[in-house]
C-alpha cells in the first residue's frame, strides 16, 4: 500500500528548491521539536520506525499542508497519546 509520503514517480509536485546556506532550523520551536524527539527515542518511549510510521499515517491534507517539523510534532503528539504518556486532550493546541 502506497502512502502519501511515497511520491517517487508521481507527477504534479513542484521541484525542490534548495536554499543556499539554509539554516538547520528556521524557527526556535523547530530545534525544540528536534531535541524532544531525540530525547523521547533515547528514553525508549518510541523508536525511529514508530516515529516514521506516525508521520506516514497523517491524513493526506495534513501531511501535504505541514512543514517538515510540523509533521515531526504531529507524529510526536500522536505517539505520546498512543503510548499513554499523555491523554489526547493534553496534546491539543
KEFINU-488321 format. One record per atom (N, C-alpha, C, O, CB): x negated, y, z. Coordinates in steps of 0.02 Angstrom, whole numbers, plus 50000, padded with zeros to 5 digits. Each point is the difference from the previous one (the first is absolute). Glycine has a CB too. Example, Ala and Ser with C-alpha at 12.3 -4.5 7.8 and 13.67 -1.06 7.14 Angstrom:
<pts>
493404971650390500455005950000499555006050000499484999950033501474994250029499235011249902499585005950003500395005550037499755005550008499664991349884
</pts>
This chain:
<pts>
499584994150000500425005950000499565006250000499555000650042501374993250018499205010749894499625006249995500315005350046500615000750004499064996649878499905006350153500225005550042499795006649968499615000149953500304992750151500365012749922499895006549970499265001949999499785003749955501364999750082498474994350011499295001850001499614996549944499445002149984500654999750139500184993049847499674996149948500185003049932500434997349964499584992250107499665016049912500195003649939499534998649941500055003249948500425005650124499074986449937499554998349946500384998149936500424995650001498745000650084500685007249861500324998549936500665003649989500284999749945499174989450060500815014350046500625003849992499865006649965499465002950008501034991750095499995007649859499935006549967500455005050036500444998250038499294996449851500155011850097500425005350027499715003450062500315004750026500644989149930498475004050066499695003350058499485005049974499654998649951500544991150123499755016049959499515005049977499284997550013499894995550040500945013749982498714993949944499304998450009499785002050070500285004750029499504996849847499744995050151499725001750065499495005649989499534999249960500664989050086499905017249989499555005749994499575000250063500265000650055500565005949872498534993050064499555000350057499805007250014499855003849954499714984750018500465013350092499785006650021499255000050007499724995550033501385006750026498555002649912499285000350012499895001750075500345004350027499424999349852499784992950152499845001250071500624999450045500075003750049499005003849915501374987950019500614999150039499834998150072499594995550011501045000949885499685007050153499884998250069500324993250017500484998049967499465014250064499794984550018500284993550020500725000950026500434995849987498425000050041501275009650008500665001550027500185007249980499605004550005500244987550093500785008849879500245006649980500315003850060500025006150000500184989549884500035000750164500325002950060499744996350061499804994249995501255009049940498945000150123499774996850061500404993850018499714995150024499925016150016501034988949948500414994350019499804993749963500094994550025500855013449999498794992949915499794994149962499424996550036499974993850001500405011849892499174998250135499444997050037500264996450062499734994850019499505014249939501284993750073500304996850059500334993449982499934995050036500255016350016500174988649892500324993849976499474994849984500084994150017500905012549937498484995550014499454995549983499714996950064499904993950004499845012949893500124997450153499724997750064500494995550037499804994950029499515015649978501334991349994500504996050034500044993049970500034995150036500625015449989499354989149909500044993649967499404995650018500074994150015500565011249891498784997750093499404996250018500024997450072499814994450014499555012649905500894997250126500044998150070500514994350010499874995350038499825016449996500884988749932500514994850007499774993349971500144994750028500745014349966498764991349951499734993849971499464997250047499994994050013500255010249869499325000050143499474997750044500284996950064499724995350027499535013649927501314993850071500324997450061500414993749986500244996850047499795014749997500044986649893500364993949983500765000849999500364995050002498704998950047501185012349948500725001149996500274997249934500544996949999499365013550073499734990649875500154997049935499354999549962499485002650022501715002249975498834991849946499384999349960500085003749934500535002549983499224986450071499715011349909499995003849937500514997349950500315003949964498484998650056501294991049977500494997149953500715002250018500405001549956498844988750026500925009950083500665002250022500105007449983500545002149980499464989350113499475012549917500035007249984500155001149926500435004049982498774998350112500434994249864500115000649928500714997949981500335003349960498434994650020501464996550048500684997549986500535005150021500495001049964499094987350050500325014950043500495004950024500055005949952500545002749989499224993950129499685005349852500025005449949500384997649938500405003749972498505000950072500954989449936500304997449938500754998750008500364999549950498544995450022501345004450089500714998950012500405006550004500624999850007499074989850054499985016149935500375006350001500495000349942499854997549946499175008350110501564997349955500465000849943499655003849943499585004350013501414995850067499184998249859499665002849941499995007650002499475003049989500894987149945500205013150080500025007450001499545002850053499675005149988501514994549971498794997250099499565002450054499274998949980499585004450011501314993050075498964996849886499314998649979499755005149949499465002950008500744984950014500215013449927499805004649946500015007350022499625004149973500824987749946499985009850130500065007050022499555001850058500025005650025501134993949937498434995850060499575001350057499275000649979499784997149950501024996750122498845010049967499285000549989499664993750027500324995950033499725016849972499334986649982499614994250022500064999050075500184994550022499025007449884500675003250134500034999350072500715000150028500114997550055498785007849950501584997449959500714999350020500204992749996500374997550043499895014249916499514984749990500134992849995499674996350057500284995350028499825005649847499295001150143499664996950057500415000950063500114995250037498775006949909501355004150066500385001450062500654996150001500204997450052499285014049953500864988149938500624996249996499864992650016500394996850035500075011249879499004989350060499824993050014499854999050074500214995050029499345003949854500085005750147499834999550071500635000050042500084995850044498835010049935501544998950009500615000450041500444993849989500314997650048499655015049946500064984949946500384993849986499714994250040500364996350033499915007849852499074995150113499684994550035500075000650076500104995050034499105004049872500745007050120500075001050073500704998150022500094997150054499065012049943501354992449963500694998050016500084992549993500304996850044500135014449918499324985949984500074992849989499644995950054500234994650018499865007649859499365000350147499614996450051500265001350071499764997050048499245003849877501515003650081500285001450066499585004750042500115000550061500414988549933499005014349976499595004850036500405006450014499945002950054499014992449893501445006750005500455005850007500694998149976500074995749955498965012350029501474995050045500684999149974500085004249937499675005249994500794992650122499965000249838500115003849938500155007450014499765004449965500684985249981499965011650106500185006850017499395004250018499995006049989501124989950051498385000949988499405003650021499575001949940499565004350007500474989650102500075003049835499605001549941500345005149954499705002149951499824986550056501105013350009500365004849958499705007050008499775001850054501294991349957498935010749934499725006850004500405004550045499835005950008499734992749878
</pts>
